[in-house]
Amino acid sequence: MNDKLMRYLDGVFSPYEDSHRVKELKEELYVYLQEKLSDFKNQGHDDETAYRLTIDSIGDVKEIIESISAKTKELQQVIRHDLSMNNLQDADLTGVSVREGKFDASALKGSDFSTSGLSNSSYKCSDLKNVRFDGADLTGATFNMSDLENVRFNGADLTGASFNMSDLKNASFDGANLTEAKFSMSSLGNASFKNCILDNTKFSVSDVSGICFDNLTLNNTLFDKSSLTGTSFRNAVLRNVSFKISFKTKKSISKAIFDGATMDKLTYAVLKGLNADLTNVTVI
């Protein structure tokens, strides 16, 4: 009879099992029905009569399930806001929590998202000029093809974030965590990276000319096919950093600054083969 009860509940709950709260209700109801079934059998009813009385005792459980399922979906919509194509210029959004939120193709110029929880959020093709994301959780966020001029990400967690094909002129990443962040085909003129974490960060096919990476530790960082004219690595530590070149960027490597830098043998050998100026470089 217990197996028959479970088959009954499986049929009733099957359309709603995507909800964690509904699954909990199913487990609670199964325990309750087992107890009711035992009570009816102890009263002298045969198995089939006890089963029928047990099922009848809970009324229309579907109405309860649908109510919980609707509330769960409503909560998920709150958590996963879709605010695409909205005008949110100069909005005060400090400290908000919008996990997996969508702000694609939106006007966000001058808005303040400081200290907000914005993991896995999306800002593709948006106007983000002068926006502040200081101290925000932006792990896994997507900013592809967006205008990010003068944006502040100071102290933000940008682990796994994507900035491909974006304008990041004068952006500030001071103190940010840029582990595994991607800057493919991006413009980074005058961007600031003081005290950043740059582990496995990718600056592929991007313009990092004149950018200062002084005193930073770069682990497995990629600058493949990027323009490095005037890019400074003074007193930086470079471990397994990649500098693959293209025809357009071949000459720029000789104009990068490595004065006082420390690097592993392989990185040194690659840069030497590309005619980089390695005067006053320490090899480890």
Protein Blocks (a to p, Z undefined) as FASTA:
>chain_A
ZZmmmmmmmmmmmmmmmpmklmmmmmmmmmmmmmmmmmmmmnopafklmmmmmmmmnopm
klmmmmmmmmmmmmmmmmmccfehiafehiafehiacehiafehiafehiacehiacehi
afehiafehiafehiacehiafehiafehiacehiacehiacehiafehiafehiacehi
acehiafehiacehiacehiacehiafehiacehiacehiafehiafehiacehiacehi
acddcfklmmmmmmpcfehiacdfklmmmmmmnopafehiacZZ
